[in-house]
Amino acid sequence: MKTETIYGIHPVFEALQAKRRTFHEIFLLNKTNQRLENIAELAQSAGIQIRYLSRQKLQSLTGIDTHQGVAANVSPYPTLALSDLISTNHSATPSHFFLMIDNIVDPHNLGALLRTALCATLTGVIIPKDRSAEPSPTVSKSSAGALEHIRLATVVNMVNAMKELQKNNIWIIGLDKDGDRSIYENDFTGNIALIVGGEENGIRPLVKKNCDFLSFIPQYGPVSSLNASVAGAIAMYEAYRQRQP
């Protein structure tokens, strides 16, 4: 049975709240505080075994010193099939709004994008199985636990996934510095999927070629580009603004 160890107050607490993973055991620092006690109460009410450890043993278990006094042995993150993501919409709006993440390998950037996607009420997120950061414990920590609630699909081929979305009347908008219109001129209402590219090279050429539109974020000054997670957050919230009733 495959398991993994998530760590940090927000990831463990949100995973308990989301109830999407199976919890096998929770490990708490033997000197607890109120936030750790809240986790202990949730675990006890769910019948999950708790073990109290020293700080050194928690660090050995997680391999990191920023565990915040809590870790949990859980089932792997439950990803969805693309068809399931398309067929159901649990977002706050009736139309679909997806984020597609192409070629982002930094787990901290992926975590930040997932956190924004959850806050901006996206329908779901799509990432490739290869050449991408995985939905790992590091990503859960970087997302402040947002990963535990987000609806995430992994796909073998991003271009094929784009074509499947287009068949379902979903417009594909690529975020690219050479786009023909700014995000403030682009229409983000209706069924859309926004593509954010990697830290170094942006969206891959074949992915870019299959977008319906390319849109850019206006930038000024000597710095040539925005961080991928910052750029994605700006675009997602412009779309969020436009999609409000």
C-alpha positions in Angstrom: 0.0 0.0 0.0 1.6 3.3 -1.1 1.6 6.1 1.3 3.3 9.5 1.7 4.1 11.9 4.6 2.6 15.3 4.5 3.7 17.9 7.0 2.9 21.4 8.3 -0.1 22.7 10.2 -2.1 23.9 7.1 -1.6 20.8 4.9 -2.5 18.3 7.7 -5.4 20.4 8.9 -6.8 21.0 5.4 -6.4 17.3 4.5 -8.4 16.4 7.6 -11.1 18.9 6.6 -11.2 17.8 2.9 -11.5 14.1 3.7 -10.0 13.1 0.4 -7.1 11.1 1.8 -6.9 8.1 4.0 -5.1 8.9 7.3 -3.0 6.1 8.7 -1.3 8.0 11.5 -0.7 11.5 12.7 2.6 12.6 14.4 2.6 15.6 16.7 5.3 17.4 18.6 5.3 16.3 22.2 5.1 20.0 23.2 1.8 21.0 21.6 0.2 24.4 21.1 -3.5 25.4 20.3 -3.2 24.8 16.6 -1.7 21.4 17.1 -4.4 20.6 19.7 -7.0 21.5 17.0 -5.5 18.9 14.7 -5.4 16.4 17.6 -9.1 16.9 18.3 -10.0 16.4 14.6 -7.9 13.3 14.4 -9.4 11.8 17.6 -13.0 12.5 16.4 -12.1 10.6 13.1 -10.5 7.7 15.0 -7.0 8.4 13.6 -4.1 7.2 15.7 -1.8 9.9 17.1 1.8 9.5 18.1 3.7 12.2 20.0 7.4 12.6 18.9 10.3 14.8 19.7 11.3 17.7 17.3 14.3 15.7 16.2 12.3 12.6 15.4 9.7 14.7 13.5 12.6 16.2 11.5 13.9 12.7 10.7 10.5 11.6 9.7 9.8 14.5 7.3 13.3 15.2 6.2 12.8 18.9 6.9 12.9 21.3 9.9 9.9 23.4 8.9 7.4 20.7 9.8 5.7 23.0 12.4 5.3 20.2 14.8 3.0 17.9 12.8 3.1 15.3 10.1 0.8 12.6 8.8 1.1 9.3 7.0 -1.6 9.4 4.4 -2.7 7.9 1.1 -1.3 9.6 -2.1 -3.0 12.7 -3.4 -6.2 11.7 -5.4 -5.9 13.2 -8.9 -8.9 13.1 -11.3 -9.3 12.1 -15.0 -9.7 15.0 -17.4 -13.2 13.7 -18.3 -14.3 13.9 -14.7 -13.0 17.4 -14.4 -14.9 18.5 -17.5 -18.2 16.7 -16.6 -18.7 18.2 -13.2 -18.4 21.8 -12.0 -18.1 22.5 -8.3 -17.0 26.1 -8.7 -18.9 29.2 -7.6 -19.9 30.1 -11.3 -21.9 28.1 -13.8 -19.3 28.2 -16.5 -16.0 26.4 -16.5 -12.7 28.1 -15.6 -9.6 25.8 -15.7 -6.0 26.5 -15.1 -3.5 24.5 -17.2 0.1 24.5 -16.0 2.6 23.7 -18.6 6.2 22.8 -17.8 6.4 24.2 -14.3 8.9 22.1 -12.3 9.3 24.2 -9.2 7.0 22.7 -6.5 6.8 26.1 -4.7 5.5 27.8 -7.9 3.0 25.0 -8.4 1.9 25.3 -4.8 1.4 29.1 -5.1 -0.6 28.7 -8.3 -2.9 26.1 -6.7 -3.5 28.3 -3.7 -4.5 31.2 -6.0 -6.7 28.9 -8.1 -8.6 27.7 -5.1 -9.1 31.3 -3.9 -10.2 32.5 -7.3 -12.9 29.7 -7.5 -11.5 27.9 -10.5 -13.3 24.7 -11.6 -10.0 22.7 -11.6 -6.4 22.5 -12.6 -4.6 20.4 -15.2 -1.0 19.5 -15.2 1.1 17.1 -17.4 2.4 13.8 -15.9 5.9 14.5 -17.2 8.1 17.6 -17.1 6.1 19.0 -14.2 6.2 19.3 -10.4 4.0 16.6 -8.9 1.2 17.1 -6.3 3.7 16.2 -3.5 3.9 17.0 0.2 6.1 20.0 -0.7 3.4 21.3 -3.0 0.8 20.8 -0.3 3.0 22.8 2.2 3.7 25.5 -0.4 0.0 25.9 -1.2 -0.8 26.3 2.5 -3.0 23.2 2.2 -5.0 24.4 -0.8 -3.8 21.3 -2.7 -6.0 19.2 -0.4 -9.2 20.9 -1.7 -8.3 21.6 -5.4 -9.7 19.4 -8.2 -6.5 18.4 -10.1 -6.2 16.3 -13.2 -2.9 14.9 -14.6 -2.7 14.3 -18.4 -0.2 12.4 -20.6 -0.4 15.0 -23.4 -1.2 18.6 -22.9 -2.1 19.3 -26.5 -4.5 16.4 -26.6 -6.1 17.7 -23.3 -6.4 21.1 -24.9 -8.2 19.6 -27.9 -10.6 17.7 -25.6 -11.4 20.9 -23.8 -12.0 22.7 -27.1 -14.4 19.9 -28.2 -16.4 20.7 -25.1 -16.6 24.4 -26.1 -13.9 25.6 -23.8 -11.7 28.4 -25.1 -7.9 28.1 -24.5 -6.1 31.3 -23.5 -2.3 31.1 -23.3 -0.4 33.6 -21.1 2.5 34.7 -23.2 4.6 37.9 -23.3 4.2 38.0 -27.1 0.4 37.7 -27.0 -1.7 39.9 -29.3 -3.8 41.4 -26.5 -3.3 42.2 -22.9 -5.2 40.4 -20.2 -7.2 43.6 -19.6 -8.4 43.5 -23.2 -9.1 39.8 -23.2 -12.6 38.3 -22.6 -12.3 35.8 -19.7 -16.0 35.2 -19.3 -17.7 31.9 -20.4 -16.0 28.5 -20.5 -12.2 29.1 -20.5 -8.9 27.5 -19.7 -5.9 29.7 -18.9 -2.4 28.2 -19.6 0.6 29.4 -17.6 4.0 28.4 -18.7 7.2 27.4 -17.0 9.7 29.5 -15.1 12.4 29.7 -17.8 10.8 29.3 -21.3 7.0 29.9 -20.8 4.5 27.8 -22.7 6.0 25.2 -25.0 5.8 26.0 -28.8 3.3 23.2 -29.7 1.1 24.1 -26.7 1.2 27.8 -27.7 0.3 26.9 -31.3 -2.9 25.2 -30.2 -4.2 28.0 -28.0 -7.2 29.9 -29.3 -5.7 33.2 -28.0 -2.5 34.5 -26.5 -2.7 37.2 -23.9 0.1 39.2 -22.1 0.5 41.1 -18.9 1.6 44.7 -19.4 5.1 45.2 -17.9 7.3 48.2 -17.4 10.8 48.8 -16.1 14.1 46.8 -16.5 12.9 43.4 -15.3 12.0 41.3 -18.3 9.4 38.9 -16.8 7.3 38.1 -13.8 7.6 34.9 -11.7 5.3 32.2 -13.1 3.1 32.0 -10.0 2.8 35.8 -9.8 1.9 36.1 -13.5 -0.7 33.3 -13.1 -2.2 35.0 -10.0 -2.5 38.3 -11.8 -4.3 36.7 -14.8 -6.5 34.5 -12.7 -7.7 37.4 -10.7 -8.4 39.5 -13.8 -10.5 36.6 -15.0 -12.1 36.4 -11.6 -13.0 40.1 -11.7 -14.6 39.8 -15.2 -16.6 36.7 -14.2 -18.3 38.3 -11.3 -22.1 38.8 -11.8 
